[in-house]
Amino acid sequence: MLIYPSRKQATMSKKHPDENPEKYHKYDFFYDYEKDTFKCSEGVELKREKEYKDGSVKYCNKEGCSECPTESKSKCTTKKYRIIIDKKTIHQKEMEEKMYKEESKEIYKKRTTVERTIANIKKGFNYWYTNYSGKEKVKAELTAHVVVHNLRKVFNEAMKTAINSGISVIEVIETLL
């Protein structure tokens, strides 16, 4: 089963540091796949209005937004009504829907742990390709890199502990072993 999250799901709706946290972002709207509409926190549905040549779709609700309370509307838009331009393909929307399932979230948690480690090994050791061929030799080489990566993590943790507590690094490493 292929699990590939959207930017929204990968960051779990964290807002960009430059964005105003008081304002509603497009990701704060819920997309209803069956109706093909976006819904705001006030329950107003933004309906599909126009499809552009590049595949992006414009959603808005001129009547619904005009009835919205002033304090909510000021968080949503400075204009008369909110417009959302969605550039996702149908496949991206299907993947986003699949990612909301608990089973997919569990799989993705495991993937992020492994992928982060592999990415650290690639960048930290400049390990973009193997020096050997054959399954056993490549496995042995990768295992050596993983061991060194884990030792580096232990050493870095020991350094942090030594700096924070004022004791020598060797004493910290001896307590870890």
N, C-alpha and C positions, 0 to 999 in steps of 0.2 A: 504494500500500500504506500503510495507516494504522499508525503506530507511536506508541503511547502507553504509557509505562512506569508501573509501579506505584511507590509511594513507596519500596519496597525497592530496586527496580532503579535508580531515579533517584539514590538516595543510595548505591547499591552496598553495602548492608548496613552502613552506618555506624550506630552506636548513638547514641541520644539522649544528650546530655551528662549528663543527670540519672540515666541508667540505669547500673547496676553492670556494668562490662565483664566481670566474672567470671561473671555469670549468663547463661543462655541466653535469648534473646528468641525470640518466635514466628518471626521472620524467619531465625533460625538453623536452623530445621527445614526439611527438603526436602519439598515437596509432590509426590506422585506422582499425575499426572492420570488414569492408567489405572485405578489401584486406588482412587482417591479417599481417600488416606491421607497423613498426615504421618509423616516418619521423622526420628528424632533422630540425633545423632552416634554413638550406641552401637548404632544399627541397629534400635531398637525402633520398631515401627509404631504410630501412634496412629490408631485406626479411627473412622470416623463412628459416633457414638452417638445423636445427637439433632438434629433440625432444628426451629428455632424459627419462630414466626409471621412475624418480620421477615426471614426468609431466612437468618439466620446459622446456622452448623452447629457442634455441639460434637464435638470429637475427643478421645479418651483411650484408654488401654490400662492397665487396673488391674493385670492380671497381669504384663505386660511391665515396667512401671515398678518393681514390687516386687522384681524380680530384678536391677535395675540396680546397679552398684557404688556405694558410698556417696559417693565423691568426685564422680562424675558426677551422681548424683541431687541432691546439694546445690547444684550449679550450675543444675539444671533446675527444681527445685521445693522448697518447704518442706513440702509436703503428702505424702500417701501416693503420689499419682500426678499426672502432668502433664495439664492440661486446656488445650486450645487452642480458642478460639472464633473461627471464621473467618467474616467478614462479606462476603466477596467474591462477586460474582455469577459466573455461568458465563462471561460475556463478559470480565470482568476476569481470570479464570483463563486463558482462551484468549489474551488479550493478553499476559499474563505469560509464557506458554509461547512465544509468538511472539518476545518480546523476548530470549529466551535464545539465539536463532540469531545467528550471526556477521554475517550480512547486515543484520539489524535493528540490531545494535550500531553498525555503520558508519554507517548512515543516521541513527541517533539522535545520533552524535557531530557530524555535519554540522548537524543541526537545532539542537542546543544552541548552537553557535557563532553561527548566524544569529539565533536567537531571543533570545539574550542581548544581541546588538547592537541589535536592534529594541526590546527592552524598555528598554535604556539610553537610546535616542533618545526613546522615548515619555515616560519619567519625567524625564530630564534636560532636555529641551527643551519639555516639556508638549505634545508632538506627538501628540494623540489623534485629530485629524482633519486633513484637508488644507484649504488655503485656496483651492485651484483644483479645477476639474473637467476631465475629459478625461485620457486615458491619458498623453499626452506631458507635459502640464503637471504632473501628479501625480508622474510619474517624475522630472522635473527638480527638483521641490521635495524629494522624498525623497533624491535624489542630493546636493543641497546640504546637507541635514541629516547625511547620512552623512559627507560631507567635513568638516564642522565637528566631528562626533563624533570622527573620526580625528585631526584637528588637536588637539583637546582631549586625546586620549590621548597624543599625542606631547609636548604641553606638560607634562602631568602626569608623564610619564616623565623629561622633562628636569629638572623641578623635583626629583624624587627623586634623580636623579644629581647635580645641583648641590649639594643638601643633604648627600648622603653624601660627595662628593669635595671640597667646599669651594671649587669654582670658580663663576663667574657663570653664570646661566641662559642668557644670550646666547651664551657660548662653547659651552655644551653643545648648544644648538639649531644653531649653525653646524656643529658636528661631525656632527650628525644629517643635515643637509641636504647 
